[in-house]
Amino acid sequence: MHPSTAPFVPGPQIRIEGRSNGPLAGLTFAAKDLFDVAGQPTGGGNHDWARWHPMPDKHAWAVQRLLDAGATLIGKTITDEISLGILGENAFDGTPLNPKAPDRVPGGSSSGSASAVASDLCDTALGTDTGGSVRVPASFCGLYGIRPTHGRLPLDGMLPQAPSSDTTGWFARDSATFARVSQVMLGEGLPRELPKRLIIATDAFGFVDGDVQAALKPMVSALDSVRDRITCLAAHGGLTGVPQVSIPGATVNGLPVGLSIIGAHGQDAMLVAVVNAMEVMA
């Protein structure tokens, strides 16, 4: 593991104010270095990529969406090189700190975005999720993180990895902020009525250690080699295109463990509502 470092891409400080009267006014956000920011290079975790590609002249859809809603952009964040990684390490810019487990990796590839939110440097942050790149760092850093339904949101201005699986996701430290940001990104409010049935994927728990199962059991009850296991657990949303949220589930030996909840195709807002209700019940 490379030495832990700050979550932001090295270079001049970025600050772009959001619309003053938007629903997210007063919140700050960061954007993974796969999203275009007008006048700033998009490097994708590789310095050569930034040098050999034109400077963006407009913001990515997701960046503009948050700015229009009132959130203020405070920087671009480190990613695994070209987003090809699940641990969060980058040979050029270093490994962003995991403040919940400083001697461990933050998870990737949206490592800097997760680190920035977990370190209380911003309220929310944009990431991308193809095979787990939001859900994994959300779990490792004790955050809320979502991979929306594939194809639900425009990917304009986002550096692609695998278009048949790429999605835009986001992080938050608490369910209230997560719900606010989700409603803006999804363009709809949360439903008042929750689903009447939840299915526990008991076979998925077979991939995790016994102490992790025990730590997550109370939260599940309220609902009535390591890299290979991570990939397997993250494959459900990535391969099927359904929305999946990782929420702070528990700690094991002082380290955060996330619990994943999967929704039906297109039921992103319902999934966020369930997450919000779980925190209320807790």
C-alpha positions, 0 to 999 in steps of 0.5 A: 500500500502506498502512503496515505495522502490527501483525497484531492488531485494535486494542483490549484485549489478549485471552488465553484459556487452553486446556485444560491437558492437551490435545494442543496444550498450550503452543501459542499461536494467533490468530484472524482477525477473522471468527471469533467469540470470546465477549465480543469483537466480530467486525468482519470488518475493518470497524468499522461491522460490529462496532458494528451486530452483536451481541456473540458469546456463544460461541466459533466452532467452530474457536476452541473446537476449538483451546482444547479441544486446549490451545492458548491464544488471544492475539488476533484478527487483521486481515483485508481488509475483510469478507475481500474482498481478496487482498493483505492491505490494510485501510483501517481497521486498516492492512496487517499486516507481512510479516516475510519481505518488509517492503516487500511486502504479506502477502497476504490476506485472512487477512493478520493471521493469516499475519503473526502466525505469520511474525513468531513472535508465535504458533505457529499462527493461524486464517484463512478461505479462499474464493478463496485467503485462506489459501494466498496469504498462506502463500505470500507469508509463507513459511508452511504453510497449508491450505484443507481440503476444502470442507464438511469442517469446521463453520463455526459462528461464522465470518462467511460470505463465499460459503458454497459456497466458504468454508472454515476454514484455519490456518497454521504456520511448520514442518511438525511444528506444522502436522501437530499442529494439522491432526490436531486440526482434522481429528479424525484422525491422519496416515496412515502410508502415503503415496500411490503417485502424485503428478501435477505440474500442469505447466500451472499453472507456466505462470502464474508467472515463469521465475525462480519456476519455476526456484526451485521446480523442485528441490522439484517434482523431489523429488516425482518482471497479478499479481492475475489470476494469483494468482486463477487459481492459487488457483481449483483448491481454491476452485472444486472444493472439494478440499483444498490446502496451500501450503508454503514452496517457495523464495525468489526475490530474497530473497522467499518463494514457496510451492508448492501441493499439492492432494489428493483430496476428503476426503483432507486428512490424507493431504495433510498427511502428504505435506507432512510427509514432504517436509520429512523428505526435504529 
